[in-house]
Structure formats: C-alpha cells, structure tokens
C-alpha cells in the first residue's frame, strides 16, 4: 500500500468585507455506465449516431412497453461499488422521479431514491507530496439518462434527440467533505481514474459521459466542526447546485465564483436561496436555472413495472474476484518494484493504458531507465504531436529495444535519442537500424585514444588552460565526441582525456 499521510481537509478560507468564510462542497457525479445497450432496453448506446436512431419503443415511452433490467449494467454498478470500498446492497429497488421535460418522453425518470444498489464508500484523493484526503461516498444509484434538446438549429423551434434516453447512469453522491476548489477537481479526477481502471465508465467528459453537479455553500469558521458533531446540515449554510459541469477547470472557477456570490449576499444581510444554477464559462459566472427541488417535489414512488432487485452475495463475490489492480495499489507496486519516485509513479499510473505500456517496457529491464524514457521522451513527443499512448507510433517492444541497446553499451544516450526519433517517424527494429546505419557506439579504446591524441595535439593552448582549470577538460570531451560523430563511449572519452591531461 502507499505510504500516505491523511490530513484533515484544509478549508478554503475566503475573506469577505466583514468576515472570513469557509467553503463546503458536496458532489453528485453522473457516470455513464460502459455498456453496449441501455438500462431497460436493448437499444445501442453508441455516441455520435444519427439523431433518434438508437431509440427502442420503451425508450420512446410507447404505450404498453415495459422496461427490462440490463444485468450487465447492474454488474457494472456493483463493480464500481466494490472499487470504492462501498457496501453493496443485496436488495435495491427502482422508483419513478416525476417531472416534465421535452426530452423525457415518459414524463418520469426511473431512478433509485429509497433503496440504492450501493451504500457508503470512500475515495482517497491525492493532494501531492504523499498527502491524501478521504471523501466519503454516501450512495451510488442506477438511473436512466434523459435525451437532449437542441436549440441552435432553427430560430423558431427546438429539436429533441432521444439517443441518450434510457442510457444507464451511476449517480455517485458524496458527503459534504470537500473544502476547496482544488480538492473538488482532484476528487473528480481521482474518481474518473478509478472508474476507467474498473472499466465501468470511460470518463469522457467532453461527450458528457462523466459530468458533475456541484453543491456549494459557505459557513463561518467553526460551523463545519459543529456540523460534524451534530450532523445538523443547517450549520453548513444554504447550498446551491451548479449543474452539469464537465471540465475540471470550470468546476474550480464555478466554485470560486459561486462562493463569492453567496458571501456577498450574506454580508449584505440577504438570504441565499436554495436553487439550481448553471455556469457560463464565457462570462465566468453562475446564473439561476430554477429553484432547487426537494424529493417531495418529484412525487417519487416505487416503479410498478419493476420488481425489487435482489442479488446474491456469491455473485458479488465473483465480481470482486475479477477486480483489476486499482490506481493506488498499482502506484505503490511501481514505487516498490521499480524504485520509482512518487511523481513518476503517479504519471505512469494516471491511466490504465500508460501503466500497461510502461510495464511492458520495464519487464526485465531497469525500471528507472524505462520510466525516464516513457515519461520524458515518449510522453513528451506524444504531447507535442497531440497523440495519446493508444496511438503511439513506438511500441513497448521498440522502446524496450532502445533501452536494451543503451544497457549493453551499444549506443550512447545521445545516439539513443537520435534512434528514438528514427523509430518514432519511420518505425523499424532499433537493433537493425543501429547496424544498418552504423550508429553503434565506438568502444574500441584504441580508436578513441587516437581521436583524443589528435584533438590534444591540435590544441596546445587549450591544453595549458585545462591543466590550470580542470573544468575546461569538458571542451576536449566535446571535441572528441564531435570528431567521432557522437559514437565514442562518453565514459571512455572522459577517462582518456583526464589521463592524457594529467588531471
């Protein structure tokens, strides 16, 4: 396990005109379940399909159509709960959440209010330098997504695309444990990372497959501690919910703005209204969307078309046995097995694909060297070309081959960088390229000594300077490397130059 120091959340303190205020944040993450079909129908969940082409009769709420639960979506929710060390409820049930919206054809959303499939869990949030904070998960429930209203295709009317209608969502509800904008973004990032490792959500925020509703309130110093003692939410102030955030940067900016808006209202003697708000990134402001509804406003009641969902402990145990190695465990293993720093291990375990790539390169080789090449050379070049690891032109076997050539002394570090560029742009086997292009490092001490003698003989004035100031010996090393086309073994050159100059 990682050697982490857990520290109590340090609240973001904002100085108002009259008082200091602290932030309190809770989040509801809507994560689209990675499944080829929807929660209650066999319709496809493919993104980018023609509008209204992935709609079954039950999605469109045709009369007499009944929902049928997708077992795989249930399995994915259970897998998520296990990955978050949460309680799995063997009995859960679906409810109807009643509200009108043009892209909600049923006039209600099938969700889980009273009996969610997953209970309390936790997310360990890395805050850098071995410091971590724990954010408690209150519940995870399964529900249907709504469709999409499109307002910019015609000046006089809106269009409705029902392709997303009925797509399975996991709503992951946190406790109000988050105390600042940076911690909120780190929490979303860590949760996204875990879901991608588990394979239960692809985490694509741009497509709306992972989006956050952010509940923000402000309180005076000391009130949060009183809430913890009493569990009385009134100590935390009135919260406002910022809806459908799909960017870490925007989440932070929206929290900052909303906190200052509430502080201004309170210090002027006003009252914060509980409401749902939207964030406008162009104006960097939140604006009112509607008053915040409570559960009774939605007229929840058990869905009469769906029996309670009962699962067996043996099935849960089977799912648990197939869980992959999760980010924290993988990071700890990389640090232990390969001697990596906390930073390098964090970079390499940021996503499953990068971790898998690195392990393939490092297998049977020096882990630190492999990490340096993956992080500095490969990741740097991929970022420059706007690629990711899944589209890397250099395979793990090719990069491992370059590391092997360095380890055997066949090529120097400089030659290795030239070789990497050839493999990246042209492909091919590194060892064969070195042989075919005469890139092999010169290790023959006789040949190197001859080059050193030649450079020394041609530069007597520089010799005298180097003897007076040994730091200038590096000039001779550079000249020899230049004369040998960078192929001479750098260590051998250094040793011979020092010996010849009597340093």
Secondary structure as UniProt FT lines:
FT   STRAND          5..6
FT   STRAND          13..15
FT   STRAND          20..32
FT   TURN            47..48
FT   TURN            51..52
FT   TURN            57..61
FT   TURN            63..64
FT   HELIX           71..83
FT   TURN            84..85
FT   STRAND          91..92
FT   STRAND          95..98
FT   TURN            102..103
FT   TURN            105..106
FT   STRAND          108..111
FT   STRAND          121..126
FT   TURN            129..130
FT   STRAND          131..144
FT   STRAND          148..150
FT   STRAND          159..161
FT   TURN            163..166
FT   STRAND          168..174
FT   HELIX           181..198
FT   TURN            205..208
FT   STRAND          210..219
FT   TURN            221..222
FT   HELIX           223..230
FT   HELIX           233..236
FT   STRAND          240..245
FT   HELIX           248..267
FT   TURN            268..269
FT   STRAND          275..280
FT   TURN            281..284
FT   STRAND          285..291
FT   HELIX           295..298
FT   STRAND          301..302
FT   TURN            304..305
FT   STRAND          309..310
FT   HELIX           313..321
FT   HELIX           327..338
FT   HELIX           342..348
FT   HELIX           352..362
FT   TURN            363..364
FT   HELIX           367..372
FT   HELIX           373..379
FT   HELIX           380..384
FT   TURN            385..386
FT   HELIX           389..391
FT   HELIX           396..407
FT   TURN            408..409
FT   HELIX           413..426
FT   HELIX           430..436
FT   TURN            437..438
FT   HELIX           445..458
FT   HELIX           460..468
FT   HELIX           470..472
FT   HELIX           473..483
FT   TURN            484..486
FT   HELIX           490..501
//
